[in-house]
Amino acid sequence: MDAIGSVLSSGKQATNASSLNQEDFIKLFLTQLNFQDPMEPVDNREFLAQIAQFSALEQARVTGESINDIVTLNSVSQSVSLLSKYVEVSTLNGVQTGTVSAIRFTNEGPILTVTSTSGSVISDVKLSQIGLVK
C-alpha cells in the first residue's frame, strides 16, 4: 500500500524531451561564449539578460509544479473527508444516493466507490460527480 504522499510523485508526468533544463542552458551558454567572434564579443548585459530570463522561466516551472502538488493534495483531502458520508452522485442513469465506502488513488485523481441506498455499488466515481454531501 502506497502512502498518500506518493500520489504526488506518481502523478507527475515525464518532462518533455524537447524542453531545456538548467544543465542544457549552461551548455548552450558556454558554447555561445566559446564560439563568439573575438573581434565583436557579445555584450555582458545580453548574457545577464539571458540568465535572468532563464531564471524566471525556471522559477515559473517550479511554481507550476508546486501548484499542481497543492491541487492534488486538496483533492486527496476532499476525498478522504467523504469516507462514510452520505452523498448524491450524478451518473448516466441520473442522480443516485449512497455512502462513500472506498477511495482508490490513481494518476487521474481519487476515484470513489459509493454504496447506494438500494445496496448496489457505484464504482469509478470522480469528485466532480458528487453533488451533495450530508
N, CA, C and O of each residue as an XYZ file, in Angstrom:
536
protein
N       0.852     -1.183      0.000
C       0.000      0.000      0.000
C       0.888      1.233      0.000
O       1.805      1.346      0.814
N       0.621      2.138     -0.895
C       1.409      3.367     -1.007
C       0.881      4.434     -0.058
O      -0.309      4.478      0.254
N       1.772      5.273      0.386
C       1.367      6.402      1.221
C       0.648      7.433      0.366
O       0.846      7.492     -0.847
N      -0.184      8.243      1.000
C      -0.936      9.258      0.267
C       0.003     10.226     -0.427
O      -0.291     10.672     -1.537
N       1.114     10.561      0.188
C       2.077     11.477     -0.413
C       2.664     10.964     -1.713
O       3.148     11.749     -2.528
N       2.628      9.633     -1.918
C       3.189      9.094     -3.156
C       2.345      9.448     -4.359
O       2.806      9.325     -5.494
N       1.117      9.887     -4.134
C       0.257     10.309     -5.247
C       0.901     11.476     -5.972
O       0.768     11.606     -7.189
N       1.600     12.327     -5.229
C       2.247     13.484     -5.849
C       3.323     13.065     -6.826
O       3.358     13.540     -7.961
N       4.199     12.179     -6.391
C       5.298     11.806     -7.268
C       4.835     10.939     -8.421
O       5.400     11.029     -9.511
N       3.823     10.099     -8.220
C       3.366      9.243     -9.310
C       2.529     10.022    -10.305
O       2.393      9.593    -11.451
N       1.968     11.145     -9.911
C       1.133     11.922    -10.807
C       1.913     12.839    -11.726
O       1.361     13.374    -12.688
N       3.179     13.024    -11.442
C       3.984     13.915    -12.278
C       4.292     13.238    -13.596
O       4.604     12.049    -13.649
N       4.199     14.004    -14.639
C       4.496     13.475    -15.955
C       5.966     13.677    -16.257
O       6.606     14.580    -15.718
N       6.494     12.829    -17.124
C       7.887     12.970    -17.544
C       8.051     14.292    -18.273
O       7.151     14.745    -18.980
N       9.212     14.903    -18.092
C       9.440     16.177    -18.756
C       9.571     15.958    -20.250
O      10.020     14.907    -20.708
N       9.179     16.947    -20.981
C       9.216     16.885    -22.437
C      10.671     16.844    -22.902
O      11.493     17.643    -22.451
N      10.983     15.921    -23.795
C      12.351     15.755    -24.261
C      12.853     16.998    -24.993
O      14.063     17.217    -25.058
N      11.961     17.813    -25.544
C      12.392     18.990    -26.288
C      12.557     20.218    -25.398
O      12.971     21.266    -25.895
N      12.254     20.134    -24.121
C      12.395     21.287    -23.248
C      13.820     21.390    -22.714
O      14.517     20.385    -22.579
N      14.240     22.604    -22.415
C      15.580     22.844    -21.895
C      15.549     22.846    -20.380
O      14.669     23.456    -19.773
N      16.508     22.166    -19.768
C      16.647     22.265    -18.325
C      17.855     23.148    -18.026
O      18.479     23.686    -18.941
N      18.174     23.292    -16.771
C      19.243     24.200    -16.371
C      20.595     23.748    -16.931
O      21.391     24.583    -17.362
N      20.859     22.461    -16.929
C      22.130     21.950    -17.449
C      22.261     22.236    -18.947
O      23.330     22.621    -19.421
N      21.164     22.043    -19.689
C      21.178     22.339    -21.124
C      21.458     23.819    -21.369
O      22.209     24.176    -22.277
N      20.852     24.668    -20.557
C      21.066     26.104    -20.723
C      22.531     26.475    -20.489
O      23.096     27.275    -21.234
N      23.136     25.903    -19.471
C      24.534     26.213    -19.175
C      25.439     25.749    -20.311
O      26.369     26.459    -20.695
N      25.169     24.546    -20.855
C      25.955     24.067    -22.005
C      25.810     25.019    -23.191
O      26.794     25.367    -23.844
N      24.581     25.431    -23.460
C      24.330     26.352    -24.564
C      25.031     27.687    -24.333
O      25.612     28.267    -25.251
N      24.966     28.158    -23.104
C      25.597     29.421    -22.729
C      27.115     29.347    -22.925
O      27.708     30.269    -23.486
N      27.745     28.262    -22.471
C      29.196     28.103    -22.616
C      29.598     27.944    -24.087
O      30.628     28.464    -24.516
N      28.779     27.226    -24.848
C      29.054     27.088    -26.279
C      28.993     28.443    -26.961
O      29.821     28.751    -27.818
N      28.018     29.249    -26.585
C      27.885     30.593    -27.151
C      29.118     31.430    -26.812
O      29.608     32.185    -27.652
N      29.616     31.295    -25.582
C      30.833     32.022    -25.195
C      32.045     31.558    -25.990
O      32.853     32.374    -26.431
N      32.171     30.249    -26.171
C      33.331     29.696    -26.881
C      33.367     30.096    -28.347
O      34.449     30.274    -28.907
N      32.224     30.240    -28.974
C      32.190     30.477    -30.411
C      31.840     31.921    -30.798
O      31.524     32.196    -31.955
N      31.897     32.815    -29.849
C      31.604     34.197    -30.217
C      32.797     34.798    -30.975
O      33.931     34.337    -30.851
N      32.516     35.800    -31.731
C      33.548     36.483    -32.522
C      34.401     37.323    -31.573
O      33.884     38.234    -30.926
N      35.708     37.029    -31.481
C      36.556     37.789    -30.554
C      36.660     39.270    -30.918
O      36.954     40.107    -30.064
N      36.419     39.585    -32.184
C      36.503     40.984    -32.603
C      35.241     41.749    -32.218
O      35.273     42.973    -32.087
N      34.129     41.033    -32.036
C      32.862     41.663    -31.629
C      32.193     40.799    -30.560
O      31.192     40.137    -30.833
N      32.733     40.804    -29.368
C      32.147     39.950    -28.318
C      30.740     40.428    -27.947
O      30.397     41.604    -28.067
N      29.963     39.478    -27.502
C      28.600     39.794    -27.076
C      28.674     40.599    -25.785
O      29.496     40.326    -24.910
N      27.817     41.577    -25.686
C      27.777     42.459    -24.526
C      27.399     41.672    -23.267
O      26.548     40.783    -23.315
N      28.032     42.003    -22.154
C      27.740     41.338    -20.881
C      26.268     41.476    -20.485
O      25.687     40.576    -19.880
N      25.681     42.619    -20.837
C      24.277     42.841    -20.495
C      23.370     41.817    -21.184
O      22.371     41.375    -20.616
N      23.737     41.447    -22.418
C      22.941     40.445    -23.125
C      23.013     39.097    -22.418
O      22.005     38.403    -22.287
N      24.208     38.729    -21.965
C      24.351     37.472    -21.223
C      23.565     37.503    -19.925
O      22.877     36.540    -19.586
N      23.665     38.595    -19.209
C      22.921     38.719    -17.958
C      21.411     38.663    -18.202
O      20.670     38.072    -17.416
N      20.965     39.279    -19.292
C      19.544     39.234    -19.628
C      19.101     37.805    -19.924
O      18.016     37.394    -19.511
N      19.936     37.040    -20.641
C      19.609     35.649    -20.924
C      19.527     34.825    -19.644
O      18.614     34.015    -19.480
N      20.467     35.028    -18.750
C      20.467     34.305    -17.474
C      19.221     34.667    -16.663
O      18.584     33.789    -16.081
N      18.877     35.944    -16.624
C      17.696     36.382    -15.878
C      16.419     35.788    -16.470
O      15.526     35.373    -15.730
N      16.329     35.747    -17.800
C      15.151     35.162    -18.441
C      15.042     33.683    -18.128
O      13.953     33.192    -17.829
N      16.151     32.969    -18.193
C      16.107     31.547    -17.889
C      15.750     31.319    -16.430
O      14.982     30.412    -16.109
N      16.300     32.134    -15.553
C      15.999     32.007    -14.127
C      14.506     32.224    -13.858
O      13.903     31.488    -13.077
N      13.919     33.219    -14.494
C      12.489     33.486    -14.327
C      11.654     32.340    -14.880
O      10.648     31.957    -14.282
N      12.061     31.800    -16.002
C      11.354     30.669    -16.604
C      11.417     29.434    -15.713
O      10.418     28.736    -15.541
N      12.579     29.168    -15.154
C      12.749     28.025    -14.249
C      11.898     28.202    -12.993
O      11.284     27.245    -12.522
N      11.858     29.409    -12.455
C      11.042     29.684    -11.269
C       9.557     29.499    -11.572
O       8.821     28.982    -10.731
N       9.109     29.907    -12.744
C       7.714     29.716    -13.139
C       7.381     28.234    -13.258
O       6.283     27.815    -12.892
N       8.319     27.435    -13.768
C       8.099     25.989    -13.879
C       7.967     25.354    -12.499
O       7.081     24.531    -12.269
N       8.852     25.739    -11.582
C       8.816     25.206    -10.218
C       7.510     25.611     -9.525
O       6.900     24.808     -8.819
N       7.093     26.847     -9.733
C       5.834     27.322     -9.150
C       4.652     26.522     -9.692
O       3.750     26.156     -8.938
N       4.655     26.253    -10.989
C       3.587     25.448    -11.592
C       3.529     24.058    -11.006
O       2.442     23.547    -10.733
N       4.690     23.428    -10.803
C       4.716     22.096    -10.189
C       4.174     22.151     -8.759
O       3.445     21.254     -8.334
N       4.527     23.194     -8.025
C       4.047     23.335     -6.651
C       2.526     23.491     -6.610
O       1.861     22.918     -5.746
N       1.990     24.254     -7.528
C       0.538     24.442     -7.587
C      -0.149     23.120     -7.911
O      -1.185     22.801     -7.329
N       0.421     22.347     -8.838
C      -0.149     21.032     -9.152
C      -0.137     20.117     -7.936
O      -1.093     19.376     -7.707
N       0.945     20.162     -7.151
C       1.020     19.354     -5.934
C      -0.047     19.775     -4.924
O      -0.654     18.922     -4.276
N      -0.278     21.068     -4.788
C      -1.290     21.567     -3.858
C      -2.682     21.129     -4.295
O      -3.494     20.730     -3.461
N      -2.963     21.199     -5.582
C      -4.261     20.767     -6.105
C      -4.467     19.272     -5.845
O      -5.559     18.849     -5.467
N      -3.415     18.478     -6.048
C      -3.504     17.035     -5.802
C      -3.773     16.755     -4.330
O      -4.638     15.944     -4.000
N      -3.040     17.419     -3.449
C      -3.264     17.223     -2.009
C      -4.664     17.654     -1.596
O      -5.277     17.028     -0.732
N      -5.170     18.708     -2.200
C      -6.515     19.174     -1.895
C      -7.558     18.132     -2.298
O      -8.491     17.868     -1.539
N      -7.410     17.540     -3.478
C      -8.379     16.527     -3.912
C      -8.281     15.270     -3.047
O      -9.295     14.629     -2.773
N      -7.078     14.915     -2.617
C      -6.906     13.781     -1.703
C      -7.614     14.061     -0.393
O      -8.329     13.205      0.128
N      -7.418     15.256      0.142
C      -8.054     15.644      1.404
C      -9.578     15.638      1.283
O     -10.273     15.143      2.170
N     -10.087     16.182      0.196
C     -11.539     16.200     -0.012
C     -12.100     14.795     -0.085
O     -13.130     14.503      0.522
N     -11.432     13.924     -0.821
C     -11.951     12.572     -0.983
C     -11.908     11.797      0.332
O     -12.841     11.054      0.634
N     -10.853     11.955      1.112
C     -10.763     11.268      2.407
C     -11.859     11.761      3.347
O     -12.415     10.978      4.117
N     -12.170     13.044      3.291
C     -13.214     13.587      4.170
C     -14.603     13.070      3.793
O     -15.531     13.170      4.595
N     -14.760     12.521      2.589
C     -16.053     11.992      2.154
C     -16.305     10.554      2.610
O     -17.432     10.068      2.512
N     -15.283      9.873      3.102
C     -15.473      8.494      3.547
C     -16.597      8.412      4.579
O     -16.636      9.194      5.529
N     -17.507      7.462      4.385
C     -18.664      7.206      5.258
C     -19.701      8.326      5.233
O     -20.612      8.334      6.061
N     -19.581      9.261      4.310
C     -20.571     10.342      4.191
C     -21.644      9.946      3.183
O     -21.385      9.210      2.231
N     -22.844     10.447      3.413
C     -23.969     10.247      2.510
C     -23.865     11.284      1.401
O     -23.785     12.480      1.680
N     -23.865     10.839      0.142
C     -23.661     11.739     -0.984
C     -24.669     11.491     -2.089
O     -25.275     10.423     -2.178
N     -24.836     12.505     -2.930
C     -25.602     12.358     -4.163
C     -24.593     12.317     -5.310
O     -23.695     13.155     -5.393
N     -24.756     11.330     -6.191
C     -23.819     11.124     -7.285
C     -24.560     11.288     -8.610
O     -25.605     10.674     -8.826
N     -24.012     12.122     -9.491
C     -24.566     12.264    -10.831
C     -23.978     11.171    -11.710
O     -22.763     11.100    -11.896
N     -24.855     10.310    -12.256
C     -24.418      9.233    -13.146
C     -25.176      9.342    -14.462
O     -26.023     10.219    -14.634
N     -24.864      8.448    -15.380
C     -25.579      8.426    -16.656
C     -27.053      8.079    -16.461
O     -27.900      8.449    -17.274
N     -27.349      7.370    -15.383
C     -28.724      6.971    -15.073
C     -29.455      7.998    -14.211
O     -30.557      7.724    -13.734
N     -28.881      9.139    -14.010
C     -29.490     10.166    -13.166
C     -28.744     10.300    -11.855
O     -27.606      9.850    -11.719
N     -29.401     10.926    -10.894
C     -28.788     11.141     -9.578
C     -29.094      9.946     -8.688
O     -30.245      9.532     -8.556
N     -28.039      9.395     -8.077
C     -28.189      8.288     -7.135
C     -27.609      8.719     -5.803
O     -26.725      9.575     -5.755
N     -28.092      8.141     -4.737
C     -27.610      8.481     -3.399
C     -26.996      7.256     -2.748
O     -27.339      6.120     -3.073
N     -26.087      7.508     -1.829
C     -25.441      6.420     -1.105
C     -24.335      6.939     -0.213
O     -24.194      8.144      0.000
N     -23.545      5.997      0.309
C     -22.472      6.314      1.232
C     -21.127      5.972      0.583
O     -20.976      4.909     -0.020
N     -20.166      6.868      0.709
C     -18.830      6.615      0.165
C     -18.191      5.514      1.005
O     -18.009      5.661      2.214
N     -17.853      4.407      0.343
C     -17.327      3.251      1.071
C     -15.845      2.992      0.818
O     -15.203      2.300      1.608
N     -15.288      3.531     -0.265
C     -13.872      3.295     -0.564
C     -13.327      4.398     -1.465
O     -14.072      5.087     -2.161
N     -12.006      4.541     -1.427
C     -11.306      5.502     -2.285
C     -10.108      4.789     -2.892
O      -9.385      4.063     -2.209
N      -9.914      5.004     -4.168
C      -8.731      4.479     -4.868
C      -8.012      5.686     -5.469
O      -8.633      6.533     -6.111
N      -6.707      5.752     -5.256
C      -5.927      6.876     -5.776
C      -5.246      6.457     -7.073
O      -4.533      5.454     -7.120
N      -5.478      7.242     -8.129
C      -4.887      6.974     -9.438
C      -4.143      8.216     -9.912
O      -4.181      9.259     -9.260
N      -3.471      8.097    -11.042
C      -2.777      9.261    -11.620
C      -3.752     10.343    -12.039
O      -3.382     11.515    -12.097
N      -4.991      9.975    -12.334
C      -6.013     10.949    -12.745
C      -6.695     11.607    -11.549
O      -7.447     12.567    -11.717
N      -6.440     11.099    -10.348
C      -7.049     11.654     -9.148
C      -7.761     10.575     -8.366
O      -7.758      9.409     -8.761
N      -8.378     10.957     -7.250
C      -9.076      9.971     -6.425
C     -10.345      9.460     -7.120
O     -11.073     10.225     -7.752
N     -10.592      8.158     -6.989
C     -11.784      7.519     -7.526
C     -12.546      6.916     -6.345
O     -11.994      6.130     -5.575
N     -13.811      7.291     -6.212
C     -14.624      6.854     -5.082
C     -15.489      5.658     -5.456
O     -15.855      5.471     -6.616
N     -15.805      4.857     -4.451
C     -16.796      3.801     -4.580
C     -17.918      4.154     -3.620
O     -17.679      4.406     -2.439
N     -19.147      4.173     -4.132
C     -20.314      4.558     -3.331
C     -21.259      3.370     -3.259
O     -21.600      2.768     -4.277
N     -21.678      3.039     -2.039
C     -22.689      2.006     -1.852
C     -24.029      2.721     -1.780
O     -24.285      3.493     -0.857
N     -24.895      2.452     -2.779
C     -26.173      3.169     -2.863
C     -27.131      2.695     -1.778
O     -26.926      1.653     -1.156
N     -28.177      3.478     -1.567
C     -29.170      3.137     -0.550
C     -29.901      1.840     -0.888
O     -30.448      1.194      0.006
N     -29.920      1.447     -2.164
C     -30.563      0.190     -2.565
C     -29.623     -0.996     -2.391
O     -30.039     -2.140     -2.571
N     -28.347     -0.741     -2.040
C     -27.391     -1.811     -1.816
C     -26.454     -2.061     -2.981
O     -25.493     -2.816     -2.833
N     -26.695     -1.459     -4.129
C     -25.794     -1.641     -5.267
C     -24.546     -0.779     -5.085
O     -24.541      0.180     -4.312
N     -23.500     -1.138     -5.807
C     -22.231     -0.426     -5.696
C     -22.019      0.423     -6.943
O     -22.110     -0.068     -8.068
N     -21.740      1.690     -6.729
C     -21.423      2.613     -7.818
C     -19.913      2.817     -7.770
O     -19.393      3.416     -6.828
N     -19.212      2.322     -8.783
C     -17.754      2.437     -8.776
C     -17.294      3.509     -9.761
O     -18.071      4.011    -10.573
N     -16.027      3.839     -9.666
C     -15.386      4.822    -10.555
C     -16.063      6.186    -10.527
O     -16.299      6.791    -11.572
N     -16.371      6.662     -9.336
C     -16.997      7.977     -9.153
C     -15.900      9.003     -8.927
O     -15.060      8.841     -8.042
N     -15.910     10.059     -9.733
C     -14.954     11.154     -9.580
C     -15.527     12.210     -8.645
O     -16.742     12.282     -8.456
N     -14.666     13.021     -8.067
C     -15.126     14.079     -7.168
C     -16.096     15.030     -7.854
O     -17.014     15.546     -7.217
N     -15.902     15.263     -9.130
C     -16.758     16.187     -9.868
C     -18.198     15.662    -10.010
O     -19.104     16.432    -10.328
N     -18.410     14.368     -9.777
C     -19.745     13.791     -9.872
C     -20.552     13.925     -8.571
O     -21.756     13.666     -8.550
N     -19.881     14.327     -7.497
C     -20.543     14.472     -6.201
C     -21.266     15.810     -6.187
O     -20.665     16.863     -6.401
N     -22.582     15.747     -5.928
C     -23.383     16.972     -5.939
C     -23.748     17.467     -4.564
O     -23.797     18.674     -4.330
N     -24.008     16.547     -3.642
C     -24.457     16.934     -2.301
C     -23.826     15.996     -1.292
O     -23.739     14.791     -1.532
N     -23.386     16.536     -0.167
C     -22.799     15.745      0.910
C     -23.598     16.019      2.167
O     -23.842     17.171      2.526
N     -24.000     14.954      2.829
C     -24.732     15.113      4.103
C     -23.944     14.484      5.228
O     -24.383     14.508      6.378
